[in-house]
Amino acid sequence: MPSAQGLARVTNDDPRSKTVSITRPNDTSPYLANDVIGASTGATAIKEFTQLGPAGTEFMITGADLRINAASIISGETSYRLHLYSAAPASAYGDNAAWDIPAGDRSVFLGSIDLGTPVDEGSTLAIKTREINAQVKLTGTSLFGYLVTVGPYTPTAQRVYEVTLHGLKL
């Protein structure tokens, strides 16, 4: 058994949880697999998770939640993915755009978190993803993300999605 003398003790008394909200347009335009969910087709759907830590520091994403303010799962609504960036990507995709990593986004793309399948909790749909443990380096003090569909479905108008990232400054 190793001696406790040689082991560094890691503590973090400053956990962070940041939530962003998306209210989709007042339409029922069908989503295809891998479509971006946003508030408008004419404006960027990128969301900013602010004040996660000082610029240039490491941040550990420990979990993610998706809450959908709806009473039932829609046929085809299989799961969701959150694509993360260290800065706002140049792509500026709007609602219903096909997500991609174009050349202009590559330098800030950090990877993706598969959020999973929503669970019907009565008047709310929920996904809780834990033990992600993805370490990222913050360029500024924020992370940026696109929420994307995995399966195709026809959404309801003005549906509200709330994404929360949980983590620790390192």
DSSP file (Angstrom, degrees, kcal/mol; ACC not computed):
  #  RESIDUE AA STRUCTURE BP1 BP2  ACC     N-H-->O    O-->H-N    N-H-->O    O-->H-N    TCO  KAPPA ALPHA  PHI   PSI    X-CA   Y-CA   Z-CA
    1    1 A M              0   0    0      0, 0.0     2,-0.0     0, 0.0     0, 0.0   0.000 360.0 360.0 360.0 129.4    0.0    0.0    0.0
    2    2 A P        -     0   0    0      0, 0.0     2,-0.2     0, 0.0     5,-0.0  -0.283 360.0-103.5 -68.6 151.9    1.5    3.4   -1.0
    3    3 A S    >   -     0   0    0      1,-0.1     3,-0.7     3,-0.0     4,-0.3  -0.480  16.7-136.1 -71.8 141.2    2.4    5.9    1.6
    4    4 A A  G >  S+     0   0    0      1,-0.2     3,-0.8    -2,-0.2    -1,-0.1   0.679  97.6  75.9 -70.4 -17.0    0.0    8.8    2.0
    5    5 A Q  G 3  S+     0   0    0      1,-0.2    -1,-0.2     3,-0.0    -2,-0.0   0.877  95.4  45.1 -62.4 -38.8    3.0   11.1    2.2
    6    6 A G  G <  S+     0   0    0     -3,-0.7     2,-0.4     2,-0.1    -1,-0.2   0.472  94.2  95.2 -87.8  -1.6    3.7   11.0   -1.5
    7    7 A L    <   -     0   0    0     -3,-0.8     2,-0.3    -4,-0.3    -3,-0.0  -0.761  68.0-137.3 -96.4 133.7    0.1   11.5   -2.7
    8    8 A A        -     0   0    0     -2,-0.4     2,-0.6     1,-0.0    -2,-0.1  -0.675  17.5-134.1 -83.2 139.4   -1.3   14.9   -3.6
    9    9 A R        -     0   0    0     -2,-0.3     2,-0.6     2,-0.0    -1,-0.0  -0.848  16.4-156.7 -96.8 122.6   -4.7   15.6   -2.3
   10   10 A V        +     0   0    0     -2,-0.6     2,-0.3     2,-0.0    -2,-0.0  -0.876  19.6 167.8-101.4 123.9   -7.0   17.2   -4.9
   11   11 A T        -     0   0    0     -2,-0.6     2,-0.3     2,-0.0    -2,-0.0  -0.955  16.3-172.0-130.9 153.7   -9.9   19.2   -3.5
   12   12 A N        +     0   0    0     -2,-0.3    -2,-0.0     1,-0.0   158,-0.0  -0.880  10.7 173.9-146.9 112.1  -12.3   21.5   -5.2
   13   13 A D        +     0   0    0     -2,-0.3    -1,-0.0     1,-0.2   155,-0.0   0.109  69.3  74.6-103.8  21.7  -14.8   23.6   -3.2
   14   14 A D        +     0   0    0    155,-0.2   155,-0.7     2,-0.0    -1,-0.2  -0.463  60.3 174.3-132.7  62.6  -16.0   25.6   -6.2
   15   15 A P  E     -A  168   0A   0      0, 0.0     2,-0.4     0, 0.0   153,-0.2  -0.361  18.0-147.7 -67.2 151.6  -18.3   23.3   -8.3
   16   16 A R  E     +A  167   0A   0    151,-3.4   151,-2.7     2,-0.0     2,-0.4  -0.964  20.2 178.0-124.9 138.9  -20.1   25.0  -11.2
   17   17 A S  E     -A  166   0A   0     -2,-0.4     2,-0.4   149,-0.2   149,-0.2  -0.981   9.6-178.3-135.6 126.1  -23.5   24.4  -12.8
   18   18 A K  E     -A  165   0A   0    147,-2.2   147,-2.6    -2,-0.4     2,-0.4  -0.989   7.3-160.2-129.8 135.1  -24.6   26.6  -15.6
   19   19 A T  E     -A  164   0A   0     -2,-0.4     2,-0.3   145,-0.2   145,-0.2  -0.918   5.4-171.4-118.1 138.2  -28.0   26.5  -17.5
   20   20 A V  E     -A  163   0A   0    143,-2.6   143,-2.3    -2,-0.4     2,-0.4  -0.931  13.1-146.3-121.7 152.3  -29.0   27.8  -20.9
   21   21 A S  E     -A  162   0A   0     -2,-0.3     2,-0.4   141,-0.2   141,-0.2  -0.936   8.7-167.4-122.6 141.7  -32.5   27.9  -22.2
   22   22 A I  E     -A  161   0A   0    139,-2.9   139,-2.9    -2,-0.4     2,-0.6  -0.992   3.2-170.4-128.5 122.4  -33.7   27.4  -25.8
   23   23 A T  E     -A  160   0A   0     -2,-0.4   137,-0.2   137,-0.2   136,-0.1  -0.951  25.4-140.1-109.6 112.0  -37.3   28.3  -26.9
   24   24 A R        -     0   0    0    135,-2.5    15,-0.2    -2,-0.6   134,-0.1  -0.169  31.0 -77.7 -71.0 166.0  -37.7   27.0  -30.4
   25   25 A P        -     0   0    0      0, 0.0   133,-2.5     0, 0.0     2,-1.9  -0.010  45.9 -98.8 -60.0 166.0  -39.6   28.9  -33.1
   26   26 A N  S    S+     0   0    0    131,-0.3     2,-0.3    13,-0.1   131,-0.1  -0.437  94.2  84.5 -84.3  62.1  -43.4   29.1  -33.3
   27   27 A D  S    S-     0   0    0     -2,-1.9   131,-0.2   129,-0.2    -3,-0.0  -0.918  73.4-131.9-150.2 174.5  -43.5   26.4  -36.0
   28   28 A T        +     0   0    0     -2,-0.3     3,-0.1   129,-0.1   129,-0.1  -0.146  42.3 158.6-125.1  36.8  -43.6   22.6  -36.4
   29   29 A S        -     0   0    0      1,-0.1    -2,-0.1   125,-0.1    67,-0.0  -0.458  47.7-110.1 -62.6 126.7  -40.9   22.3  -39.1
   30   30 A P        -     0   0    0      0, 0.0     2,-0.4     0, 0.0   124,-0.3  -0.260  24.4-135.8 -63.3 143.1  -39.6   18.7  -38.9
   31   31 A Y  B     -E  153   0B   0    122,-3.2   122,-1.2    -3,-0.1     2,-0.2  -0.803  13.4-150.2 -92.9 139.4  -36.1   18.0  -37.6
   32   32 A L    >   -     0   0    0     -2,-0.4     3,-1.3   120,-0.2   117,-0.2  -0.563  43.6 -72.1 -93.1 169.5  -33.9   15.5  -39.4
   33   33 A A  T 3  S+     0   0    0      1,-0.2   117,-0.2    -2,-0.2   118,-0.2  -0.426 123.1  20.4 -59.4 136.4  -31.3   13.5  -37.6
   34   34 A N  T 3  S+     0   0    0    115,-1.4    65,-2.8     1,-0.3     2,-0.3   0.723  89.3 147.9  76.0  24.3  -28.3   15.8  -36.6
   35   35 A D  B <   -F   98   0C   0     -3,-1.3   114,-2.6    63,-0.2    -1,-0.3  -0.685  48.7-116.1 -90.8 146.7  -30.3   19.0  -36.8
   36   36 A V  E     -G  148   0D   0     61,-2.8    60,-3.0    -2,-0.3     2,-0.5  -0.566  20.0-140.4 -78.7 140.3  -29.6   22.0  -34.6
   37   37 A I  E     +G  147   0D   0    110,-2.7   110,-0.5    -2,-0.2     2,-0.3  -0.911  39.7 145.7-102.4 125.1  -32.2   23.1  -32.1
   38   38 A G        -     0   0    0     -2,-0.5     7,-0.1   108,-0.1     3,-0.1  -0.872  59.1-105.1-149.0-179.3  -32.5   26.9  -31.8
   39   39 A A  S    S+     0   0    0     -2,-0.3     2,-0.3   -15,-0.2   -13,-0.1   0.630  99.5  12.9 -86.7 -15.8  -34.7   29.9  -31.2
   40   40 A S        -     0   0    0      3,-0.3    55,-2.9   -15,-0.1     3,-0.4  -0.992  57.6-135.6-159.2 149.1  -34.7   31.0  -34.8
   41   41 A T  S    S+     0   0    0     -2,-0.3    53,-0.3    53,-0.3    -1,-0.1   0.742 108.3  50.8 -77.7 -22.3  -33.7   29.9  -38.3
   42   42 A G  S    S+     0   0    0      2,-0.1     2,-0.3    52,-0.1    -1,-0.2   0.414 107.0  55.4 -97.2   1.4  -32.1   33.3  -39.0
   43   43 A A  S    S-     0   0    0     -3,-0.4    52,-0.4    52,-0.0    -3,-0.3  -0.938  95.4 -85.1-133.6 155.2  -29.9   33.6  -35.9
   44   44 A T        -     0   0    0     -2,-0.3    50,-0.3     1,-0.1    -5,-0.2  -0.283  23.8-156.2 -62.7 140.4  -27.3   31.5  -34.4
   45   45 A A        +     0   0    0     48,-3.7   102,-0.3    -7,-0.1    -1,-0.1   0.361  51.9 126.9 -95.1   2.3  -28.4   28.7  -32.1
   46   46 A I        -     0   0    0     47,-0.3     2,-0.4   100,-0.1   100,-0.2  -0.376  46.8-153.8 -63.2 137.9  -25.1   28.5  -30.2
   47   47 A K  E     -H  145   0D   0     98,-2.5    98,-2.5    -2,-0.1     2,-0.5  -0.906   4.4-137.8-116.3 145.2  -25.5   28.8  -26.4
   48   48 A E  E     -H  144   0D   0     -2,-0.4     2,-0.9    96,-0.2    96,-0.2  -0.897   3.9-157.6-109.0 124.6  -23.0   30.2  -24.0
   49   49 A F  E     -H  143   0D   0     94,-3.4    94,-1.8    -2,-0.5     3,-0.3  -0.867  34.5-151.9 -95.0 100.8  -22.3   28.5  -20.6
   50   50 A T        +     0   0    0     -2,-0.9    92,-0.2    92,-0.2   -31,-0.0  -0.294  53.2  10.2 -85.4 158.0  -20.8   31.6  -18.8
   51   51 A Q        +     0   0    0      1,-0.1    91,-0.2     2,-0.1    -1,-0.2   0.846  64.5 148.5  51.2  51.2  -18.3   32.0  -16.0
   52   52 A L  S    S-     0   0    0     89,-3.3    90,-0.2    -3,-0.3    -1,-0.1   0.691  70.6 -45.6 -84.7 -19.4  -17.0   28.5  -15.7
   53   53 A G  S    S-     0   0    0     88,-0.8    -1,-0.3   116,-0.1    -2,-0.1  -0.940  79.9 -48.7 169.7 174.1  -13.6   29.6  -14.6
   54   54 A P  S >  S-     0   0    0      0, 0.0     3,-1.8     0, 0.0    84,-0.2  -0.328  71.8 -87.4 -64.6 148.0  -10.7   32.0  -15.4
   55   55 A A  T 3  S+     0   0    0      1,-0.3    85,-0.2    82,-0.1    84,-0.2  -0.264 112.9  21.1 -55.1 136.8   -9.6   32.2  -19.0
   56   56 A G  T 3  S+     0   0    0     82,-1.5    -1,-0.3    84,-0.5     2,-0.2   0.445  97.3 120.2  85.1   0.6   -6.9   29.6  -19.9
   57   57 A T    <   -     0   0    0     -3,-1.8    81,-3.2    83,-0.3    -1,-0.3  -0.492  65.9-104.9 -95.3 167.5   -7.8   27.2  -17.0
   58   58 A E  E     -B  137   0A   0     79,-0.2   112,-2.6    -2,-0.2     2,-0.4  -0.655  31.2-166.7 -89.1 146.4   -8.9   23.6  -17.2
   59   59 A F  E     -BC 136 169A   0     77,-3.0    77,-3.0    -2,-0.3     2,-0.6  -1.000  11.2-146.9-135.5 135.4  -12.5   22.6  -16.5
   60   60 A M  E     -BC 135 168A   0    108,-2.9   108,-2.0    -2,-0.4     2,-0.7  -0.911   9.3-148.8-106.0 115.6  -13.9   19.2  -15.8
   61   61 A I  E     +BC 134 167A   0     73,-3.0    73,-1.8    -2,-0.6    72,-0.5  -0.748  22.7 171.9 -81.4 116.0  -17.4   18.5  -17.1
   62   62 A T  E     -     0   0A   0    104,-2.1    70,-1.7    -2,-0.7    69,-0.8   0.705  58.0  -6.2 -99.9 -24.2  -18.8   16.0  -14.6
   63   63 A G  E     -BC 130 166A   0    103,-1.6   103,-2.9    67,-0.2     2,-0.3  -0.989  51.2-152.0-163.4 166.2  -22.4   15.9  -15.8
   64   64 A A  E     -BC 129 165A   0     65,-2.5    65,-3.3    -2,-0.3     2,-0.4  -0.992   8.4-162.5-147.2 142.5  -25.1   17.3  -18.0
   65   65 A D  E     -BC 128 164A   0     99,-2.5    99,-2.4    -2,-0.3     2,-0.4  -0.948   2.8-164.8-123.1 145.7  -28.9   17.6  -17.8
   66   66 A L  E     -BC 127 163A   0     61,-2.4    61,-2.1    -2,-0.4     2,-0.5  -0.986   7.6-173.9-127.7 122.1  -31.5   18.3  -20.4
   67   67 A R  E     -BC 126 162A   0     95,-2.8    95,-3.0    -2,-0.4     2,-0.5  -0.967   4.9-164.9-113.9 130.2  -35.0   19.3  -19.3
   68   68 A I  E     -BC 125 161A   0     57,-2.7    57,-2.6    -2,-0.5     2,-2.3  -0.968  19.2-138.2-115.8 121.0  -37.7   19.6  -21.9
   69   69 A N        +     0   0    0     91,-2.5    91,-0.4    -2,-0.5     2,-0.3  -0.496  66.9 106.1 -81.2  76.4  -40.8   21.5  -20.8
   70   70 A A        -     0   0    0     -2,-2.3    -2,-0.1    89,-0.1     3,-0.1  -0.979  67.9-134.1-151.5 153.5  -43.2   19.1  -22.5
   71   71 A A  S    S+     0   0    0     -2,-0.3     2,-0.3     1,-0.1    53,-0.2   0.568  83.0  28.7 -91.9  -9.7  -45.6   16.4  -21.2
   72   72 A S  S    S-     0   0    0     51,-0.1     2,-0.3    49,-0.1    -1,-0.1  -1.000  76.6-108.3-152.7 152.9  -44.8   13.6  -23.7
   73   73 A I        -     0   0    0     -2,-0.3     2,-0.3    45,-0.1     5,-0.0  -0.601  38.2-128.4 -77.2 137.2  -42.1   12.2  -25.9
   74   74 A I    >   -     0   0    0     -2,-0.3     3,-2.7     1,-0.1    -1,-0.0  -0.663  32.9 -93.2 -88.3 141.6  -42.6   12.8  -29.6
   75   75 A S  T 3  S+     0   0    0     -2,-0.3    79,-0.5     1,-0.3    -1,-0.1  -0.328 116.0  19.9 -53.7 125.7  -42.5    9.8  -32.0
   76   76 A G  T 3  S+     0   0    0      1,-0.2     2,-2.0    77,-0.1    -1,-0.3   0.238  84.3 128.7  94.8 -11.6  -38.9    9.7  -33.3
   77   77 A E    <   +     0   0    0     -3,-2.7    -1,-0.2     1,-0.2     3,-0.1  -0.537  26.3 154.5 -77.7  82.0  -37.5   11.8  -30.5
   78   78 A T        -     0   0    0     -2,-2.0     2,-0.3     1,-0.3    -1,-0.2   0.945  53.3 -41.9 -82.6 -50.5  -34.7    9.3  -29.7
   79   79 A S        -     0   0    0     -3,-0.3    71,-2.0    38,-0.2    72,-0.7  -0.966  48.2-120.1-168.9 177.9  -31.9   11.2  -28.0
   80   80 A Y  E     -JI 116 149D   0     36,-1.4    35,-1.9    -2,-0.3    36,-1.1  -0.901  10.6-156.4-134.6 159.0  -29.9   14.4  -28.0
   81   81 A R  E     -JI 114 148D   0     67,-2.2    67,-2.8    -2,-0.3     2,-0.5  -0.991   8.5-148.3-136.1 142.6  -26.2   15.4  -28.3
   82   82 A L  E     -JI 113 147D   0     31,-2.6    31,-2.6    -2,-0.3     2,-0.5  -0.964  10.6-157.2-114.0 117.9  -24.4   18.6  -27.1
   83   83 A H  E     -JI 112 146D   0     63,-2.4    63,-1.9    -2,-0.5     2,-0.3  -0.841  16.6-151.9 -96.1 127.3  -21.5   19.7  -29.3
   84   84 A L  E     -JI 111 145D   0     27,-3.1    26,-2.9    -2,-0.5    27,-1.1  -0.752  14.5-174.9-110.4 148.6  -19.0   21.9  -27.3
   85   85 A Y  E     -JI 109 144D   0     59,-2.6    59,-2.3    -2,-0.3    24,-0.2  -0.961  30.1-137.6-137.6 150.8  -16.7   24.7  -28.3
   86   86 A S  S    S+     0   0    0     22,-2.6    54,-0.7    -2,-0.3    53,-0.5   0.657  95.3  11.7 -82.5 -16.9  -14.0   26.8  -26.6
   87   87 A A  S    S-     0   0    0     21,-0.3    57,-0.1    52,-0.1    -1,-0.1  -0.940 106.3 -68.9-148.7 165.6  -15.3   29.9  -28.3
   88   88 A A        -     0   0    0     -2,-0.3    -2,-0.0     1,-0.1     2,-0.0  -0.427  60.1-124.0 -60.5 123.6  -18.3   30.8  -30.4
   89   89 A P    >   -     0   0    0      0, 0.0     3,-0.6     0, 0.0    16,-0.1  -0.338   6.3-126.7 -72.1 152.8  -17.9   28.9  -33.7
   90   90 A A  T 3  S+     0   0    0     14,-0.4    15,-0.1     1,-0.2    -2,-0.1   0.746  98.3  79.1 -67.0 -24.5  -17.9   30.7  -37.0
   91   91 A S  T 3   -     0   0    0     11,-0.1    -1,-0.2     1,-0.1    -3,-0.0   0.845  69.4-170.0 -58.3 -39.4  -20.7   28.4  -38.4
   92   92 A A    <   -     0   0    0     -3,-0.6    -1,-0.1     1,-0.1    -2,-0.1   0.877  13.7-166.5  49.4  47.7  -23.5   30.3  -36.5
   93   93 A Y        -     0   0    0    -49,-0.1   -48,-3.7     1,-0.1   -47,-0.3  -0.346   3.8-149.8 -64.1 142.9  -26.1   27.6  -37.3
   94   94 A G    >   -     0   0    0    -50,-0.3     3,-1.7   -53,-0.3   -53,-0.3  -0.432  41.9 -53.7 -99.7-179.0  -29.8   28.5  -36.8
   95   95 A D  T 3  S+     0   0    0    -55,-2.9   -58,-0.2   -52,-0.4    -1,-0.2  -0.280 124.4  14.4 -56.2 137.9  -32.7   26.2  -35.8
   96   96 A N  T 3  S+     0   0    0    -60,-3.0    -1,-0.3     1,-0.3     2,-0.2   0.510  90.3 138.2  74.8   7.6  -33.2   23.2  -38.1
   97   97 A A    <   -     0   0    0     -3,-1.7   -61,-2.8   -61,-0.2     2,-0.5  -0.563  63.0-107.7 -79.0 148.0  -29.7   23.6  -39.8
   98   98 A A  B     -F   35   0C   0    -63,-0.2   -63,-0.2    -2,-0.2     2,-0.1  -0.669  38.1-126.6 -75.7 121.8  -27.8   20.4  -40.4
   99   99 A W        +     0   0    0    -65,-2.8     2,-0.3    -2,-0.5    -1,-0.0  -0.437  42.6 152.1 -73.4 144.7  -24.9   20.3  -37.9
  100  100 A D        -     0   0    0     -2,-0.1    -9,-0.1     2,-0.0   -66,-0.0  -0.939  48.8-114.7-157.0 168.2  -21.4   19.8  -39.2
  101  101 A I        -     0   0    0     -2,-0.3     5,-0.1   -10,-0.0    -2,-0.0  -0.806  39.9-170.5-112.1  87.5  -17.8   20.7  -38.3
  102  102 A P    >>  -     0   0    0      0, 0.0     3,-2.0     0, 0.0     4,-0.9  -0.285  39.9 -97.5 -72.1 165.8  -16.8   23.1  -41.1
  103  103 A A  G >4 S+     0   0    0      1,-0.3     3,-0.7     2,-0.2     4,-0.5   0.839 122.5  58.8 -53.0 -38.4  -13.1   24.1  -41.4
  104  104 A G  G 34 S+     0   0    0      1,-0.2   -14,-0.4     2,-0.1    -1,-0.3   0.654 107.5  46.7 -69.0 -15.2  -13.8   27.4  -39.6
  105  105 A D  G X> S+     0   0    0     -3,-2.0     3,-1.4   -16,-0.1     4,-1.2   0.608  86.8  88.4 -98.2 -15.3  -15.0   25.6  -36.5
  106  106 A R  T << S+     0   0    0     -4,-0.9     3,-0.4    -3,-0.7    -2,-0.1   0.843  82.1  56.2 -57.8 -39.4  -12.3   23.0  -36.1
  107  107 A S  T 34 S+     0   0    0     -4,-0.5    -1,-0.3     1,-0.2    -2,-0.1   0.720 117.0  35.1 -69.5 -19.8   -9.9   25.1  -34.0
  108  108 A V  T <4 S+     0   0    0     -3,-1.4   -22,-2.6    -4,-0.1     2,-0.3   0.472  87.6 113.0-111.4  -4.7  -12.6   25.7  -31.3
  109  109 A F  E  <  +J   85   0D   0     -4,-1.2   -24,-0.3    -3,-0.4     3,-0.1  -0.555  36.4 177.5 -73.4 127.9  -14.4   22.4  -31.4
  110  110 A L  E     -     0   0D   0    -26,-2.9     2,-0.3     1,-0.4   -25,-0.2   0.653  46.5 -93.7-103.8 -21.6  -13.9   20.4  -28.2
  111  111 A G  E     -J   84   0D   0    -27,-1.1   -27,-3.1     2,-0.0    -1,-0.4  -0.829  41.2 -75.3 132.0-173.6  -16.1   17.3  -28.7
  112  112 A S  E     -J   83   0D   0     -2,-0.3     2,-0.5   -29,-0.2   -29,-0.2  -0.892  18.8-147.4-128.9 152.6  -19.6   16.1  -28.0
  113  113 A I  E     -J   82   0D   0    -31,-2.6   -31,-2.6    -2,-0.3     2,-0.8  -0.984  17.0-141.5-118.2 120.2  -21.6   14.8  -25.1
  114  114 A D  E     -J   81   0D   0     -2,-0.5   -33,-0.2   -33,-0.2    -2,-0.0  -0.734  16.6-170.6 -79.1 114.2  -24.3   12.2  -25.8
  115  115 A L  E     -     0   0D   0    -35,-1.9     2,-0.2    -2,-0.8   -34,-0.2   0.781  27.4-141.6 -81.2 -27.7  -27.1   13.2  -23.5
  116  116 A G  E     -J   80   0D   0    -36,-1.1   -36,-1.4    -3,-0.1    -1,-0.2  -0.579  34.5 -31.3 102.9-165.6  -29.2   10.2  -24.0
  117  117 A T        -     0   0    0    -38,-0.2   -38,-0.2    -2,-0.2   -39,-0.1  -0.772  62.2-111.9 -99.5 134.8  -32.9    9.5  -24.3
  118  118 A P        -     0   0    0      0, 0.0     2,-0.4     0, 0.0     9,-0.2  -0.335  24.1-143.2 -65.5 146.5  -35.5   11.7  -22.5
  119  119 A V  E     -D  126   0A   0      7,-2.4     7,-2.1   -47,-0.0     2,-0.7  -0.934  18.1-122.2-109.2 132.8  -37.5   10.1  -19.7
  120  120 A D  E     +D  125   0A   0     -2,-0.4     5,-0.2     5,-0.2     3,-0.1  -0.663  31.6 175.7 -77.7 113.2  -41.2   11.1  -19.3
  121  121 A E        -     0   0    0      3,-2.9     2,-0.9    -2,-0.7    -1,-0.1  -0.116  56.5 -94.4-108.6  33.3  -41.5   12.4  -15.8
  122  122 A G  S    S+     0   0    0    -51,-0.2    -1,-0.1     1,-0.2     3,-0.0  -0.806 110.8  11.8  95.2-102.2  -45.2   13.5  -16.2
  123  123 A S  S    S+     0   0    0     -2,-0.9     2,-0.3    -3,-0.1    -1,-0.2   0.383 130.5  51.0 -90.7   3.2  -45.3   17.1  -17.2
  124  124 A T        -     0   0    0    -53,-0.2    -3,-2.9   -55,-0.2     2,-0.4  -0.993  68.4-141.9-142.2 144.0  -41.6   17.2  -18.0
  125  125 A L  E     -BD  68 120A   0    -57,-2.6   -57,-2.7    -2,-0.3     2,-0.4  -0.873  30.1-174.5-101.9 142.1  -39.1   15.2  -20.0
  126  126 A A  E     -BD  67 119A   0     -7,-2.1    -7,-2.4    -2,-0.4     2,-0.4  -0.990  22.6-173.6-143.4 147.4  -35.7   14.8  -18.4
  127  127 A I  E     -B   66   0A   0    -61,-2.1   -61,-2.4    -2,-0.4     2,-0.5  -0.992   6.5-172.4-134.5 129.6  -32.2   13.4  -19.1
  128  128 A K  E     -B   65   0A   0     -2,-0.4     2,-0.5   -63,-0.2   -63,-0.2  -0.975   4.4-172.4-123.1 116.6  -29.5   13.3  -16.5
  129  129 A T  E     -B   64   0A   0    -65,-3.3   -65,-2.5    -2,-0.5     2,-0.2  -0.939  12.0-180.0-111.0 122.6  -26.0   12.3  -17.8
  130  130 A R  E     +B   63   0A   0     -2,-0.5   -67,-0.2   -67,-0.2    -2,-0.0  -0.718  51.6  34.1-120.7 169.1  -23.4   11.7  -15.1
  131  131 A E  E     +     0   0A   0    -69,-0.8   -68,-0.2    -2,-0.2    -1,-0.2   0.857  64.1 142.4  55.6  41.5  -19.7   10.6  -14.9
  132  132 A I  E     -     0   0A   0    -70,-1.7   -70,-0.2    -3,-0.2   -69,-0.1   0.942  26.9-179.0 -71.4 -49.5  -18.8   12.4  -18.1
  133  133 A N  E     +     0   0A   0    -72,-0.5     2,-0.6     1,-0.2   -71,-0.2   0.881  12.7 163.8  49.5  50.0  -15.5   13.5  -16.7
  134  134 A A  E     -B   61   0A   0    -73,-1.8   -73,-3.0     2,-0.0     2,-0.5  -0.883  26.4-150.5 -98.7 118.3  -14.4   15.4  -19.8
  135  135 A Q  E     +B   60   0A   0     -2,-0.6     2,-0.3   -75,-0.2   -75,-0.2  -0.787  21.9 173.6 -92.6 126.9  -11.5   17.8  -19.2
  136  136 A V  E     -B   59   0A   0    -77,-3.0   -77,-3.0    -2,-0.5     2,-0.6  -0.915  30.3-124.4-129.9 156.3  -11.4   20.9  -21.4
  137  137 A K  E     -B   58   0A   0     -2,-0.3     2,-0.4   -79,-0.2   -79,-0.2  -0.897  26.0-133.4-102.2 126.6   -9.3   24.0  -21.5
  138  138 A L        -     0   0    0    -81,-3.2   -82,-1.5    -2,-0.6     5,-0.1  -0.616  15.5-169.4 -77.7 131.4  -11.2   27.3  -21.4
  139  139 A T  S    S-     0   0    0    -53,-0.5    -1,-0.2     3,-0.4   -52,-0.1   0.913  83.4  -1.8 -80.5 -51.5  -10.1   29.8  -23.9
  140  140 A G  S    S-     0   0    0    -54,-0.7   -84,-0.5     2,-0.5   -83,-0.3   0.046 106.1 -74.6-106.7-138.4  -12.2   32.5  -22.2
  141  141 A T  S    S+     0   0    0    -86,-0.2   -89,-3.3    -2,-0.1   -88,-0.8   0.369 106.5  62.5-104.8   3.0  -14.4   32.0  -19.2
  142  142 A S        -     0   0    0    -56,-0.2    -2,-0.5   -91,-0.2    -3,-0.4  -0.798  63.1-141.9-126.7 162.8  -17.2   30.2  -21.1
  143  143 A L  E     -H   49   0D   0    -94,-1.8   -94,-3.4    -2,-0.3     2,-0.3  -0.897  20.7-148.1-115.4 155.8  -18.0   27.1  -23.1
  144  144 A F  E     -HI  48  85D   0    -59,-2.3   -59,-2.6    -2,-0.3     2,-0.3  -0.927  16.9-176.0-124.4 147.3  -20.3   27.2  -26.1
  145  145 A G  E     -HI  47  84D   0    -98,-2.5   -98,-2.5    -2,-0.3     2,-0.5  -0.999  24.4-148.5-149.7 148.4  -22.7   24.5  -27.3
  146  146 A Y  E     - I   0  83D   0    -63,-1.9   -63,-2.4    -2,-0.3     2,-0.5  -0.959  21.8-142.4-106.3 129.8  -25.1   23.5  -30.0
  147  147 A L  E     -GI  37  82D   0   -110,-0.5  -110,-2.7    -2,-0.5     2,-0.4  -0.830  28.4-172.8 -88.9 129.9  -28.0   21.2  -28.9
  148  148 A V  E     -GI  36  81D   0    -67,-2.8   -67,-2.2    -2,-0.5  -112,-0.2  -0.949  22.9-122.1-131.4 143.4  -28.6   18.7  -31.7
  149  149 A T  E     - I   0  80D   0   -114,-2.6  -115,-1.4    -2,-0.4   -69,-0.2  -0.493  12.6-166.0 -75.4 150.9  -31.2   16.0  -32.4
  150  150 A V  S    S+     0   0    0    -71,-2.0    -1,-0.1     1,-0.2   -70,-0.1   0.757  77.0  37.2-101.5 -43.4  -30.0   12.4  -32.9
  151  151 A G  S    S-     0   0    0    -72,-0.7     2,-0.2  -118,-0.2    -1,-0.2  -0.767  92.0-105.9-105.9 155.3  -33.3   11.0  -34.4
  152  152 A P        +     0   0    0      0, 0.0     2,-0.3     0, 0.0  -120,-0.2  -0.568  50.5 149.3 -77.9 141.1  -35.7   12.8  -36.7
  153  153 A Y  B     -E   31   0B   0   -122,-1.2  -122,-3.2    -2,-0.2   -77,-0.1  -0.977  48.7-110.6-160.4 164.7  -39.0   14.1  -35.3
  154  154 A T        -     0   0    0    -79,-0.5  -125,-0.1    -2,-0.3   -79,-0.1  -0.904  40.8-150.2-103.2 109.4  -41.6   16.9  -35.7
  155  155 A P        -     0   0    0      0, 0.0     2,-0.2     0, 0.0     3,-0.1  -0.249  14.6-108.8 -78.0 164.8  -41.4   19.2  -32.7
  156  156 A T    >   -     0   0    0      1,-0.1     3,-1.1  -128,-0.0  -129,-0.2  -0.598  46.5 -89.1 -85.4 154.9  -44.1   21.2  -31.1
  157  157 A A  T 3  S+     0   0    0      1,-0.2  -131,-0.3    -2,-0.2  -129,-0.1  -0.361 104.7   3.4 -65.4 142.0  -44.1   25.0  -31.5
  158  158 A Q  T 3  S+     0   0    0   -133,-2.5    -1,-0.2  -131,-0.2  -132,-0.1   0.739  83.0 172.7  54.7  30.9  -42.2   27.0  -28.9
  159  159 A R    <   -     0   0    0     -3,-1.1  -135,-2.5  -134,-0.3     2,-0.5  -0.450  25.4-134.4 -65.9 140.7  -41.0   24.0  -27.1
  160  160 A V  E     -A   23   0A   0    -91,-0.4   -91,-2.5  -137,-0.2     2,-0.4  -0.878  20.5-173.3-107.8 130.2  -38.5   24.9  -24.3
  161  161 A Y  E     -AC  22  68A   0   -139,-2.9  -139,-2.9    -2,-0.5     2,-0.5  -0.972   3.9-165.8-118.8 133.0  -35.2   23.0  -23.8
  162  162 A E  E     -AC  21  67A   0    -95,-3.0   -95,-2.8    -2,-0.4     2,-0.5  -0.980   3.7-167.2-123.7 121.6  -32.9   23.7  -20.8
  163  163 A V  E     -AC  20  66A   0   -143,-2.3  -143,-2.6    -2,-0.5     2,-0.4  -0.917   2.8-170.1-110.0 128.9  -29.4   22.4  -20.8
  164  164 A T  E     -AC  19  65A   0    -99,-2.4   -99,-2.5    -2,-0.5     2,-0.4  -0.976   6.7-159.4-120.4 129.7  -27.3   22.4  -17.6
  165  165 A L  E     -AC  18  64A   0   -147,-2.6  -147,-2.2    -2,-0.4     2,-0.4  -0.902   8.5-163.2-102.2 135.9  -23.6   21.6  -17.5
  166  166 A H  E     +AC  17  63A   0   -103,-2.9  -104,-2.1    -2,-0.4  -103,-1.6  -0.925  28.3 123.0-114.7 142.6  -22.1   20.6  -14.2
  167  167 A G  E     -AC  16  61A   0   -151,-2.7  -151,-3.4    -2,-0.4     2,-0.4  -0.983  46.3-103.7-175.3-172.5  -18.4   20.6  -13.5
  168  168 A L  E     -AC  15  60A   0   -108,-2.0  -108,-2.9    -2,-0.3     2,-0.3  -0.989  26.0-121.5-135.3 139.0  -15.4   21.7  -11.5
  169  169 A K  E       C   0  59A   0   -155,-0.7  -110,-0.2    -2,-0.4  -155,-0.2  -0.612 360.0 360.0 -71.4 139.9  -12.6   24.2  -12.1
  170  170 A L              0   0    0   -112,-2.6  -111,-0.2    -2,-0.3    -1,-0.1   0.413 360.0 360.0-106.0 360.0   -9.3   22.4  -12.0
